Amino acid sequence: MRLHNSFRSVALFLGAALVTNSLHATFSARGSDSTINVVKALVEEFQKKSGVAIQVEGGGSGAGAKAAISGEVQLAFLSRALDEKEKAGGLIGTPYAVDAVAVVVNNDNPVSNLTLAELKDYFTGTTAAWPDGKPVVLYNRNADSGTREIFQDKVLGKGVPFAASAAIKHDGVLLSAVARIPSSLAYDGIGHVDPKIVKVIAVNGVGPTPAAIRAASYPLTRTPTFAAKGDSSAEVKAFIDFVLSPEGQEIVVKNGLLGLK
């Protein structure tokens, strides 16, 4: 999937659509639950301009990639970069934002920083209590979650199992669960976190500020990516061009992610 002058490309492509109706088609996209809100916002604006109907559903980054490889969907949206297996399956990725995984606790929790080693001990069950002696209540993500994959790789390490006590929670309920349980500990995409509901803590002494995420000094950074198998359809190419245009990048930022520049 070749990147080029995206703003000019979108203008030419959508202009042609007005004459030929060539973009009046439908395609489906599947992927990350933690970035689905920004994808839906991008799709809504693109549909207004092009007339292309895009069906969007979540299920996780891994599930989206598998569906794109099998041909079940034409576009996957991941909260991370493609892995080697997905590339070998024929997927070609286009990064469209910069993001990070936030570590969150209840607002009443006095802890404001954890090291990667401390996080690993908590999420593997090696350490089961907070410094005040209260038992840690862990919340995890589903196995197809790109957010979980980033946390697995950068905190636990490949192949290291999460504690059996880490309950799986989806985006719709994870933050509300942390807000209700004073001794809870969880992680989520930074763009999905509401600091009024939960407390975002630093990792290795660095908070997930925009500057720290861009510089990758915050340890849990990631790159949200669109991916398609082989040569994309005209509609998919036009949508990705729109996302990379100044207007699309503005929508990305408004919905909690950092733009590419």
N, C-alpha and C positions, 0 to 999 in steps of 0.2 A: 504494500500500500504506500505509494509514493507521496511525500509531502511536497506541496508546491505553494504558489501564491494563493492561499486559501480564500482570502476575501474576494479576489478577482474571479477565482474559480466558481465560488458560490453565485456571484452575480451573473456570470455567463450561463451557468447551469440552470439557475432558476428562471432566467430570462428565456432560455430555450423551452423550458417547461410550459410557459404561458402560451407558446405557439403550437407545440407538438403534443402537449399533455403527457410527455414521456415519463414524467415523474409521478403521475397519478397512479401510484401502486401502493402495495402494502408489504411490509416486511416485519419480522419479529426480532426482538432482542431480549436476552436473558442474562442475569448476572447478580452483581453484588447488592446485598440488602442494605449495606451501610452507605452506598452511594446512589441508591435508586432514586432518591428525591431530586438530586441534581440532574440525573439522566432524564427523569420525567419533565423537569423544567425545560431542559434543552429540547426534548422531543415536542413539547407543547408549542414552543415558539417556532421550531422548524416546520411543524405541520401547518401552522398559520401561513407561512411563507410559500410552501411548496405544494401543499395538498397531499403529500405523502402520509399515509396512515401507518404509524409504527406501534406495534403491540409490545408493551414492556412488562416484564415480570421479573421478580427476584428469585431467590433460591440459593444464592451464593456465587462467588466468583468461579469456584471450581465447577459448579453445575452449569454455569453459563458457558465456560470454555468447552466442556464435554458436549454440550448441545450444539455449539458452533462446529466442532470437529465432526460430529455425526451428521450435520446438515439439518438438524431439527430446527435451528434458528439461523438467521443470516448474520447476526451480530451479537457478540458477547461484550459485556461491560464488566471489567474486573476492578477491584479496589487496589490492585497491585500490578506489577509487571508480569508478563507471561513467564512460566517456568519452561525448562528445557523440554519436558515431555509434551507440553502444549505446542511449542514451536515445532517439534518433530511431527506432531499431528497435523501440521499444515497451517496453523494460525499465524497471522501477521498482525502485530500489535502497533497501535498508535497511542502513545501517551497523550493525555489531554489535560492533566492537572498535577498538582503536587499536594500531598496529604500526609497524615500521620495517624498512628494509633495512640489514643489517649488512655492513660491508666486513671481509673476513677474510684473514689470512695464516697461514703456518706458525708454530708456536709458537717456533721458533728464529730467526725474522726479527726483527731489532732495531727495525724501523720500528713506531712506535706511533701515528702520525698522518699523514694525507694530506689535502691540500686538494682541493676539487672540481676545480680546474684540473689538479692532479697526477694525479688519478684519470682525468680525461679524456685526458691525454697517454698514460697507460699503456694504457687500454682502446681507444684509437684507433691505437696503435702508434707514436705520435710519440716516446715514450720507451720504449725496449726493454730497459733494464737498470736494476737497483737501484743505489743510490749506491755499493755495493761492487763494481760491475761485473758481477755475476751476471745472466744474462738472466732477464727476468720471464716466468713461465709463467702465461698468462691462462686463466681458466675463465669461461664465459658460460652463459646459460640459453637454453632453446628460445624460438622466436619468439612463442609464445602465452603465455609466462610473464608474469604481472602484475608479478612482481619485476623482470624484465628491463625492462618498460615504465616502471616508476618510475625505474630506474637510467638508462635511455635519456633520459628527459625531464629529470631533475634533474642528470645528470652530463654526458652527451654532447651533449644537445640533440636536438630532433626532426630526423630525417633524416640525422643524422651516423652513419656506419657504424662498427660495431665493427671492431677489427683482425681480419684474416682468420685470424690465429694463435690467436684466442680460442676454445678448444675448448668445445663445448657439453656440459655435464654436468647430469644430473638430480639431484634431492635425494638419492636413495639412494646416490650415489657422489661427489657434489661435495665434501663435507666430508672424506671419507676421502682423496680425491685431494690436497686441500690439506695434509692431515696428513702425507702421504707425500713431497710435493715441497717442499723447503726454500725455493725461490724463487717459489712460486706466489702468485697474487693472485686473489681471487674475491669474490662478494657473494651473500648469501642472506637470507631472512627471519630477523629476530632471534629469533623464537620457535622457530626450527628449529635454531639454532646451539648446539652444545655447547662451552662455553669450555674444557673439558678436552681437547678434540680439536684445536681451532684457536684462534687469537688474534684477538679482535675489536679493531679499531683505531678511533681517533677520526677524524672528518671535520671539517675546518675547526676543529680544536681542541676539538670537542665529542664526547663519547662517547655511545652510544645508551642512556643511563640512562632509567628510567621517567619521571623528572621532565623530562629534556630532550626526550623523545619527546612527552610531553603538551604541553609548552610550544612544540613545533615549533622549538626552538633547534637540535636535531639536524637536519641538512639533508635526511635521507632518510626522512621519516615517510610513513605511508600509512594508509588507512582500509579494513580488510577489510569487504566488503559482500555481502549476499545480494541476489539479483535475480530477479524473475519478470516475465513478460510480461503486461501488462494485469491483469485481476482474477484473483487467485490462487485456487486451490482451497481448500476449508476445511482440508484437511490441511496445505498449505503455510503458510497463515496461522497455524494452530495451532503449527506448528514454529517459525516466526519469533517468535511471541509467547513461546514457551518460551525461546528463545535470549536474548530481551531481559529475561526475568524474573530476579530475584535468583539463583535456582538456576542458570539458564543462564549468567549472567555469571560466576558462581563457577567453572563449568567452563571458560569462556574463559580466565580468569586462571590456573587450574591447568595449562593446556596451553600457557602461554608467551606469550599475548597480554595486552594491557592491556584492562580493561573500559572501558565508555563513560564511567563516572564514577570 
